Amino acid sequence: MDNAKNIKISLAVIYILIISIFLWFFFKYFSIEDFTSYELIKSNRDILNEIKNKNLFLSSVIFFFVTILWVLLLGFASPIFLIGGFIFGKWLGTFIVLFGLSAGATILYFLANFFIKDFIYEKFSFKFIYLVNKFKKNELIYFIIYRAVGGIPFFIQNLLPLIFNIKIKNYFYGSVIGLAPQLFIGVSLGAGINNIIDDNDTMPNLIQMILIPDIYFPILGLILILIITFFLRKTFFKK
């Protein structure tokens, strides 16, 4: 028992060390300016497009594994779907990001099930105990709705199902189906930003950007998703 506990602690320390090294590397070689300067974004976009066009399959596979790694190391989704849309467009970008995030979240869930399941259950089960019986009735359907509803940080959303003991296959398929609508909207927004760079030598102001269809359609879609998820939460997850 002690040996198993020591192994878990050692692996957890290694995991934290890897995350720390990744963050150090990221902030050492990238700055806020890299993500806010229109000229830098435009020039980097041309480089990324050149790499993508040389070998679309290889660049797609690389980005897929980068997405998995992103989830495992940082646990959140927001920048990666914008980047996916920015590089690959809304259709291929959605496919890559959706399956990359779902695979990364599933791997994280599998690892957490080994390392911290007892901790998660102890800390959060009393808050969500009313959902246990709901998930037992139809695990896959409720998990799809859980993914679609969202409302909590992606990292926590990935780990809370430990309380409900979701099967790995249901976790993966539920993630793919439940995340698809919101990710499509987010990836479309990233693709829209790419189109703006195509059509403008200088950065449009906020009002001009909002009035561009590639931007306001995803925003309207996001608002619609928020309204739908509000009613889903009230219907399916009420106490």
C-alpha positions as CSV (number, residue, x, y, z in Angstrom):
1,M,0.0,0.0,0.0
2,D,2.8,2.4,1.0
3,N,4.7,1.5,-2.2
4,A,1.7,2.3,-4.4
5,K,1.2,5.6,-2.6
6,N,4.9,6.5,-3.0
7,I,4.7,5.7,-6.7
8,K,1.6,8.0,-7.1
9,I,3.4,10.8,-5.3
10,S,6.5,10.4,-7.4
11,L,4.6,10.4,-10.7
12,A,2.6,13.4,-9.5
13,V,5.8,15.3,-8.7
14,I,7.2,14.4,-12.2
15,Y,3.9,15.6,-13.8
16,I,4.1,19.0,-11.9
17,L,7.8,19.3,-12.9
18,I,7.0,18.7,-16.6
19,I,4.2,21.4,-16.4
20,S,6.6,23.8,-14.7
21,I,9.3,23.2,-17.4
22,F,6.7,23.7,-20.2
23,L,5.5,27.0,-18.7
24,W,9.1,28.2,-18.2
25,F,9.9,27.4,-21.8
26,F,6.7,29.0,-23.1
27,F,7.1,32.3,-21.3
28,K,10.8,32.4,-22.0
29,Y,10.4,32.3,-25.8
30,F,7.0,33.9,-26.1
31,S,5.7,37.3,-24.9
32,I,2.3,39.0,-24.7
33,E,3.4,41.1,-27.7
34,D,3.6,38.0,-29.8
35,F,-0.2,37.6,-29.4
36,T,-1.2,41.2,-29.6
37,S,0.9,42.8,-32.4
38,Y,-1.0,42.7,-35.6
39,E,2.1,42.7,-37.7
40,L,3.6,39.8,-35.8
41,I,0.4,37.8,-36.0
42,K,0.3,38.5,-39.7
43,S,3.9,37.5,-40.4
44,N,3.6,34.3,-38.2
45,R,0.4,33.5,-40.0
46,D,2.2,33.5,-43.3
47,I,4.9,31.2,-41.9
48,L,2.2,28.8,-40.5
49,N,0.3,28.8,-43.8
50,E,3.5,27.9,-45.7
51,I,4.3,25.0,-43.3
52,K,0.7,23.8,-43.5
53,N,0.5,24.0,-47.3
54,K,3.7,22.0,-47.7
55,N,2.3,19.0,-45.9
56,L,-1.3,19.4,-44.7
57,F,-1.5,15.8,-43.3
58,L,1.7,16.1,-41.3
59,S,0.9,19.5,-39.9
60,S,-2.6,18.3,-39.0
61,V,-1.2,15.3,-37.1
62,I,1.3,17.5,-35.3
63,F,-1.3,20.0,-34.3
64,F,-3.6,17.1,-33.1
65,F,-0.8,15.9,-30.7
66,V,0.0,19.4,-29.7
67,T,-3.7,19.8,-28.7
68,I,-3.5,16.6,-26.6
69,L,-0.4,17.8,-24.9
70,W,-1.9,21.3,-24.3
71,V,-4.8,19.7,-22.4
72,L,-2.5,17.4,-20.4
73,L,-0.1,20.2,-19.4
74,L,-2.4,23.2,-19.0
75,G,-5.9,21.8,-19.0
76,F,-7.8,24.6,-20.7
77,A,-9.2,24.9,-24.2
78,S,-9.8,28.5,-25.2
79,P,-6.6,29.5,-27.1
80,I,-6.2,26.2,-28.9
81,F,-9.5,26.2,-30.7
82,L,-8.8,29.8,-31.9
83,I,-5.4,28.7,-33.2
84,G,-6.9,25.7,-34.8
85,G,-9.4,27.8,-36.7
86,F,-6.8,30.4,-37.5
87,I,-4.4,27.8,-39.1
88,F,-6.7,25.1,-40.6
89,G,-10.1,26.9,-41.2
90,K,-13.4,26.1,-39.5
91,W,-14.1,22.6,-40.9
92,L,-10.7,20.9,-40.7
93,G,-9.8,23.0,-37.6
94,T,-13.0,21.8,-35.8
95,F,-12.2,18.2,-36.6
96,I,-8.6,18.4,-35.4
97,V,-9.3,20.4,-32.2
98,L,-12.5,18.4,-31.3
99,F,-10.8,15.1,-31.4
100,G,-7.5,16.4,-29.9
101,L,-9.3,18.0,-27.0
102,S,-11.5,14.9,-26.5
103,A,-8.5,12.6,-26.6
104,G,-6.4,14.8,-24.3
105,A,-9.3,15.1,-21.8
106,T,-9.8,11.3,-21.9
107,I,-6.2,10.6,-21.2
108,L,-6.2,13.2,-18.4
109,Y,-9.4,11.5,-16.9
110,F,-7.7,8.1,-17.1
111,L,-4.6,9.4,-15.3
112,A,-6.6,11.3,-12.7
113,N,-8.6,8.1,-12.1
114,F,-5.4,6.5,-10.9
115,F,-3.9,9.5,-9.1
116,I,-6.5,11.7,-7.5
117,K,-9.9,10.0,-7.7
118,D,-10.2,9.8,-3.9
119,F,-9.2,13.4,-3.5
120,I,-11.8,14.6,-6.1
121,Y,-14.5,12.5,-4.6
122,E,-13.8,13.8,-1.1
123,K,-13.7,17.4,-2.1
124,F,-16.6,17.6,-4.5
125,S,-18.9,14.6,-4.1
126,F,-21.2,16.3,-1.5
127,K,-21.8,19.2,-4.0
128,F,-22.8,16.9,-6.8
129,I,-24.2,13.8,-5.1
130,Y,-27.7,14.6,-6.5
131,L,-26.3,14.0,-10.0
132,V,-25.0,10.5,-9.3
133,N,-28.3,8.8,-9.8
134,K,-29.0,10.8,-12.9
135,F,-25.7,9.6,-14.5
136,K,-26.5,6.1,-13.5
137,K,-29.7,6.1,-15.5
138,N,-28.1,7.0,-18.8
139,E,-24.4,7.7,-18.4
140,L,-23.6,8.7,-22.1
141,I,-26.6,11.0,-22.6
142,Y,-26.1,12.9,-19.3
143,F,-22.4,13.2,-20.0
144,I,-23.1,14.6,-23.5
145,I,-25.4,17.2,-21.9
146,Y,-22.8,17.9,-19.2
147,R,-20.2,18.6,-21.8
148,A,-22.6,20.8,-23.9
149,V,-23.7,22.8,-20.8
150,G,-20.2,23.6,-19.6
151,G,-20.1,26.6,-17.3
152,I,-17.1,25.5,-15.4
153,P,-13.4,25.7,-16.3
154,F,-12.4,23.0,-18.8
155,F,-9.8,21.4,-16.5
156,I,-12.3,21.0,-13.7
157,Q,-14.9,19.8,-16.1
158,N,-12.5,17.1,-17.2
159,L,-12.0,15.8,-13.6
160,L,-15.5,16.1,-12.0
161,P,-16.8,13.0,-13.8
162,L,-14.5,11.0,-11.5
163,I,-17.3,11.4,-9.0
164,F,-19.7,9.6,-11.4
165,N,-17.3,6.9,-12.4
166,I,-17.9,7.4,-16.1
167,K,-16.7,4.7,-18.4
168,I,-13.7,5.6,-20.6
169,K,-15.5,5.0,-23.9
170,N,-18.6,7.1,-22.8
171,Y,-16.2,9.8,-21.6
172,F,-14.6,10.1,-25.0
173,Y,-17.7,9.8,-27.2
174,G,-19.6,12.1,-24.9
175,S,-16.8,14.7,-25.1
176,V,-16.8,14.5,-28.9
177,I,-20.6,15.0,-29.2
178,G,-21.0,17.4,-26.3
179,L,-18.1,19.7,-27.2
180,A,-18.8,19.8,-31.0
181,P,-21.2,22.8,-31.1
182,Q,-19.3,25.2,-29.0
183,L,-15.9,24.2,-30.5
184,F,-17.2,24.7,-34.0
185,I,-18.2,28.2,-33.0
186,G,-14.9,28.9,-31.4
187,V,-12.9,27.5,-34.3
188,S,-15.0,29.5,-36.8
189,L,-14.1,32.7,-34.8
190,G,-10.4,31.8,-35.2
191,A,-10.9,31.2,-39.0
192,G,-12.7,34.6,-39.2
193,I,-9.7,36.3,-37.6
194,N,-7.5,34.7,-40.4
195,N,-9.9,36.0,-43.0
196,I,-9.6,39.5,-41.5
197,I,-5.9,39.4,-41.9
198,D,-6.3,38.4,-45.5
199,D,-8.6,41.3,-46.3
200,N,-6.9,44.1,-44.2
201,D,-3.4,45.5,-44.1
202,T,-4.1,47.1,-40.7
203,M,-6.0,45.9,-37.7
204,P,-9.7,46.9,-37.9
205,N,-11.1,48.6,-34.8
206,L,-13.5,46.8,-32.5
207,I,-16.7,48.1,-34.2
208,Q,-15.5,47.2,-37.6
209,M,-14.5,43.7,-36.5
210,I,-17.9,43.0,-34.9
211,L,-19.7,44.0,-38.1
212,I,-17.7,41.4,-40.2
213,P,-19.9,38.3,-40.8
214,D,-16.9,36.0,-40.0
215,I,-16.9,37.5,-36.5
216,Y,-20.5,38.3,-35.7
217,F,-22.0,35.0,-36.8
218,P,-19.8,33.0,-34.4
219,I,-20.6,35.5,-31.6
220,L,-24.3,35.1,-32.3
221,G,-23.8,31.4,-32.3
222,L,-22.1,31.6,-29.0
223,I,-25.0,33.6,-27.5
224,L,-27.4,31.0,-28.8
225,I,-25.4,28.2,-27.3
226,L,-25.4,30.0,-23.9
227,I,-29.1,30.4,-24.0
228,I,-29.7,26.7,-24.9
229,T,-27.2,25.5,-22.2
230,F,-29.0,27.7,-19.6
231,F,-32.2,25.9,-20.2
232,L,-30.5,22.5,-20.4
233,R,-28.9,23.1,-17.0
234,K,-32.2,24.1,-15.5
235,T,-33.9,21.0,-17.0
236,F,-31.4,18.2,-16.6
237,F,-29.2,19.3,-13.7
238,K,-31.7,20.7,-11.2
239,K,-31.6,19.3,-7.7
